[in-house]
């Protein structure tokens, strides 16, 4: 079983690894179950990252005079990303390495 995103292979489960997992998960639902688990992991990561983004930026936006903050998570994130003072993780790490 190969796991890929945007046609880029991330990893492959060997037949032995699949059989080990299928010792606990019925082989008829194996692929569906693996997809569900991967979706859960990525969704959970997104939710936790969104919580941290909101926690950090809600006060910053209010203090900069923004009086209308979107309730929709994607719209909130886009509002933050458009801010001149926003720095991605990579940009923050680069700034930290300079200091």
Helices and strands as residue ranges (DSSP letters): E 2-5, E 8-12, H 15-22, G 27-29, H 30-63, H 73-82, H 89-98
